[in-house]
Amino acid sequence: MLGWATWRAAKGIAKYHKAKGSIPNPTKKKPSKKKKAAKALAGVAAAAGVSALIKRKRGHGHSHAPGPSQPPDSSSE
């Protein structure tokens, strides 16, 4: 009998949640176009910043051109 009561309560709760979800919520608003545009702009700016940092880090101190060779150290003789 306890299982039957639990089953009935669970079914009632499930029906309540299903019915509550089908009613549109007037307080839940869609994001405005300005907010969407601001988020997109922030994403683009972040991507540009990261790519600039990567480019700067790769280009800093690394030369692909061969440099003059160092003479051997004469102090070890």
Backbone torsions as a table, in degrees:
resi	resn	phi	psi	omega
1	MET	NA	-33.3	178.8
2	LEU	-65.6	-39.5	178.4
3	GLY	-63.6	-39.8	179.6
4	TRP	-63.7	-42.8	-179.5
5	ALA	-65.2	-39.7	178.8
6	THR	-64.9	-43.4	179.2
7	TRP	-61.2	-43.9	179.6
8	ARG	-63.4	-41.8	179.9
9	ALA	-65.9	-41.8	-179.9
10	ALA	-64.4	-40.4	178.3
11	LYS	-64.2	-42.1	179.5
12	GLY	-63.3	-42.3	178.8
13	ILE	-65.5	-41.3	179.3
14	ALA	-63.3	-41.7	178.3
15	LYS	-64.5	-39.5	179.2
16	TYR	-62.7	-46.6	-179.2
17	HIS	-66.2	-36.8	178.7
18	LYS	-66.3	-43.2	179.7
19	ALA	-67.0	-39.2	-179.8
20	LYS	-65.1	-35.9	-179.9
21	GLY	-73.0	-22.4	-177.3
22	SER	-82.6	-17.3	179.8
23	ILE	-85.3	128.1	179.4
24	PRO	-66.4	138.7	-178.3
25	ASN	-92.7	115.5	-177.5
26	PRO	-69.8	-22.2	-179.0
27	THR	-82.1	-18.0	-179.8
28	LYS	-85.7	109.2	-176.4
29	LYS	-105.1	153.6	174.6
30	LYS	-78.0	147.1	178.1
31	PRO	-63.8	142.1	-178.5
32	SER	-71.6	164.4	179.4
33	LYS	-65.6	-32.6	179.6
34	LYS	-65.3	-41.6	-179.8
35	LYS	-67.3	-39.0	177.8
36	LYS	-63.9	-42.7	-179.9
37	ALA	-65.7	-39.0	179.6
38	ALA	-65.5	-40.2	178.3
39	LYS	-65.3	-41.9	179.5
40	ALA	-65.0	-42.0	179.2
41	LEU	-64.6	-40.2	178.2
42	ALA	-64.4	-38.9	177.6
43	GLY	-64.0	-42.9	178.9
44	VAL	-65.1	-42.2	179.8
45	ALA	-64.5	-40.1	178.8
46	ALA	-64.8	-42.4	179.5
47	ALA	-64.3	-40.5	178.8
48	ALA	-66.1	-39.9	178.5
49	GLY	-63.9	-42.9	179.0
50	VAL	-65.1	-42.8	-179.8
51	SER	-65.9	-35.8	177.9
52	ALA	-66.4	-40.2	178.5
53	LEU	-64.5	-41.6	-180.0
54	ILE	-65.1	-44.1	179.5
55	LYS	-61.5	-42.5	-178.7
56	ARG	-66.9	-40.9	-179.0
57	LYS	-67.8	-39.5	179.5
58	ARG	-69.7	-37.4	-175.6
59	GLY	-83.0	-15.7	-174.6
60	HIS	-79.8	114.6	173.4
61	GLY	79.5	0.0	-179.8
62	HIS	-112.3	117.4	179.2
63	SER	-112.5	133.9	179.8
64	HIS	-87.4	-13.8	179.6
65	ALA	-79.4	139.4	179.3
66	PRO	-68.6	135.8	-179.1
67	GLY	-98.3	175.1	178.9
68	PRO	-66.9	144.2	-179.2
69	SER	-77.0	147.6	-179.7
70	GLN	-82.5	137.5	176.7
71	PRO	-69.9	151.7	-179.4
72	PRO	-64.5	150.3	-177.7
73	ASP	-73.9	121.1	-176.0
74	SER	-89.1	-2.8	-178.0
75	SER	-76.2	-14.8	-178.1
76	SER	-85.5	-2.4	-177.7
77	GLU	-75.9	NA	NA
